[in-house]
Amino acid sequence: MARQYGSGGKTIGAMLAKELGINCYSREILRMASEESGINERLFGMSDEKMKGAGWFKILSRPYDGELLSPEEKGFVSEENIFNYQAKIIKDLAEKESCVIIGRCADYVLKDNPNVVSVFVHADEKFCLDRAMERNSMTEKEMKKYIEKTDKFRGDFYRYHTGHEWADARNYDLCLNSGKLGFQKCVEEIKAYIKIRFDL
């Protein structure tokens, strides 16, 4: 599940997982990738931060190819290898259980899996801003800037690791406007899609 900041995608994902009786994974993937690789978990978070400020990252694209580097190889703690370990965890999770995965380009990582449903949750600027303001102590101007920056990073991150555009509807099975539907109806829409597509 990919989502614009403030659209409630993460909340919708958690609600969906609860109703389906399955796990929902978000930042836990970083911890699991750290345990799998032996790379300090802090480096996974730092990799994101480093990329946020890197000029090259906005224009380059290195689509995920699944290759994992071992500790003795150069580039073991590179952005690509750190992402590839997260992708390995995402693939392992999808292999062994039904679950909801928030962000981390999971739709692209699992694109060859026939049982994956990919969802993009979005909403208009006012809805995202109002929701974000409820949860953060920033001025409206600061919050607007923060939302823009976060969504821009998510778009850059997605483009870098997939070669595709994050907000392009063609990357997803469903694009839902949480501002118009509300969270519960988004959950119902996803469940209805699953039922129809998989003939349940």
For each residue, the residues with C-beta under 8 A, 3 or more apart:
1: 9 10 12 13 100 101 102 103 106 118 119 120 121
2: 9 103 107 118 119 120 121 154 158 166 171 172
3: 7 8 9 10 12 13 102 103 120 121 122
4: 7 9 121 122 123 128 147 151 154 167
5: 128 132 146 147 150 151 154
6: 123 127 128 129 130 131 132 147
7: 3 4 121 122 123 127 128 131 178 179
8: 3 11 12 121 123 131 178 183 186
9: 1 2 3 4 12 13 102 119 121 178
10: 1 3 13 14 26 102
11: 8 14 15 183
12: 1 3 8 9 15 16 121 176 178 183 186 187 190
13: 1 3 9 10 16 17 24 26 100 102
14: 10 11 17 18 24 100
15: 11 12 18 19 183 184 187
16: 12 13 19 20 24 100 187 190 191
17: 13 14 20 22 23 24 99 100
18: 14 15 21 24
19: 15 16 187 191
20: 16 17 98 100 191
21: 18
22: 17 97 98 99 100
23: 17 97 99 100
24: 13 14 16 17 18 99 100 101 102
25: 28 29 93 99 100 101 102
26: 10 13 29 101 102 103
27: 30 31
28: 25 31 32
29: 25 26 32 33 86 89 90 93 101 104
30: 27 33 34 41 44 45 86
31: 27 28 34 35 41
32: 28 29 35 36 89
33: 29 30 36 37 39 44 82 85 86 88 89
34: 30 31 37 38 39 40 41 43 44
35: 31 32 38
36: 32 33 85 88 89
37: 33 34 81 82 85
38: 34 35 71
39: 33 34 43 44 76 77 82 85
40: 34 43
41: 30 31 34 44 45
42: 45 46
43: 34 39 40 46 47 77 82
44: 30 33 34 39 41 47 48 82 86
45: 30 41 42 48 49
46: 42 43 49 50
47: 43 44 50 51 79 82 83
48: 44 45 51 52 153 157
49: 45 46 52 53
50: 46 47 53 54 79
51: 47 48 54 57 79 153 156 157 160
52: 48 49 149 153
53: 49 50
54: 50 51 57 58
55: 58 59
56: 59 60
57: 51 54 60 79 156 160
58: 54 55 156
59: 55 56
60: 56 57 160
61: 159 160 162 163
62: 80 160 161
63: 161 162 163
64: 83 84 87 105 108 109 161 162
65:
66: 84 87 88
67: 84
68: 81 84 85 88
69: 73 74 75 76 78 81 84
70: 73 76
71: 38 76
72: 76
73: 69 70 76
74: 69
75: 69 78 80 81
76: 39 69 70 71 72 73 81
77: 39 43 81 82
78: 69 75 81 82
79: 47 50 51 57 82 83
80: 62 75 83 84
81: 37 68 69 75 76 77 78 84 85
82: 33 37 39 43 44 47 77 78 79 85 86
83: 47 64 79 80 86 87 105 161
84: 64 66 67 68 69 80 81 87 88
85: 33 36 37 39 68 81 82 88 89
86: 29 30 33 44 82 83 89 90 104
87: 64 66 83 84 90 91 104 105 109
88: 33 36 66 68 84 85 91 92
89: 29 32 33 36 85 86 92 93
90: 29 86 87 93 94 101 104 106 109 110
91: 87 88 94 95 109 110
92: 88 89 95 96
93: 25 29 89 90 96 97 99 101
94: 90 91 97 99 101 110 113 115 116
95: 91 92
96: 92 93
97: 22 23 93 94
98: 20 22
99: 17 22 23 24 25 93 94
100: 1 13 14 16 17 20 22 23 24 25
101: 1 24 25 26 29 90 93 94 104 106
102: 1 3 9 10 13 24 25 26 106
103: 1 2 3 26 106 154
104: 29 86 87 90 101 109
105: 64 83 87 108 109 157 158 161 162
106: 1 90 101 102 103 109 110 118
107: 2 110 111 116 118 171 172
108: 64 105 111 158 161 162 164 171
109: 64 87 90 91 104 105 106
110: 90 91 94 106 107 113 116 118
111: 107 108 116
112:
113: 94 110 116
114:
115: 94 198
116: 94 107 110 111 113
117: 173 174 190 193 194 197
118: 1 2 106 107 110 171 172 173 174
119: 1 2 9 172 173 174 175 176 190
120: 1 2 3 167 169 171 172 174 175 176
121: 1 2 3 4 7 8 9 12 175 176 178 186
122: 3 4 7 167 175 176 177 178
123: 4 6 7 8 127 128 177 178 179 180
124: 127 128 177 179
125: 128 129 144 147
126: 129 130 179
127: 6 7 123 124 130 131 178 179
128: 4 5 6 7 123 124 125 131 132 147 179
129: 6 125 126 132 133 140 143 144 147
130: 6 126 127 133 134
131: 6 7 8 127 128 134 135
132: 5 6 128 129 135 136 143 146 147
133: 129 130 136 138 140 143
134: 130 131
135: 131 132
136: 132 133 143 146
137:
138: 133 142 143 146
139: 142 143
140: 129 133 143 144
141: 144 145
142: 138 139 145 146
143: 129 132 133 136 138 139 140 146 147
144: 125 129 140 141 147 148
145: 141 142 148 149
146: 5 132 136 138 142 143 149 150
147: 4 5 6 125 128 129 132 143 144 150 151
148: 144 145 151 152
149: 52 145 146 152 153
150: 5 146 147 153 154
151: 4 5 147 148 154 155
152: 148 149 155 156
153: 48 51 52 149 150 156 157
154: 2 4 5 103 150 151 157 158 166
155: 151 152 158 159 165 166 167
156: 51 57 58 152 153 159 160
157: 48 51 105 153 154 160 161 166
158: 2 105 108 154 155 161 162 164 165 166
159: 61 155 156 162 163 164 165 166
160: 51 57 60 61 62 156 157
161: 62 63 64 83 105 108 157 158
162: 61 63 64 105 108 158 159
163: 61 63 159
164: 108 158 159 168 171
165: 155 158 159 168 171
166: 2 154 155 157 158 159 171
167: 4 120 122 155
168: 164 165 171
169: 120 172 175
170:
171: 2 107 108 118 120 164 165 166 168
172: 2 107 118 119 120 169 175
173: 117 118 119 193 197
174: 117 118 119 120 189 190 193
175: 119 120 121 122 169 172
176: 12 119 120 121 122 181 186 189 190
177: 122 123 124 180 181
178: 7 8 9 12 121 122 123 127 181 182 183 186
179: 7 123 124 126 127 128
180: 123 177
181: 176 177 178 185 186 189
182: 178 185 186
183: 8 11 12 15 178 186 187
184: 15 187 188
185: 181 182 188 189
186: 8 12 121 176 178 181 182 183 189 190
187: 12 15 16 19 183 184 190 191
188: 184 185 191 192
189: 174 176 181 185 186 192 193
190: 12 16 117 119 174 176 186 187 193 194
191: 16 19 20 187 188 194 195
192: 188 189 195 196
193: 117 173 174 189 190 196 197
194: 117 190 191 197 198 200
195: 191 192 198 200
196: 192 193 199
197: 117 173 193 194
198: 115 194 195
199: 196
200: 194 195
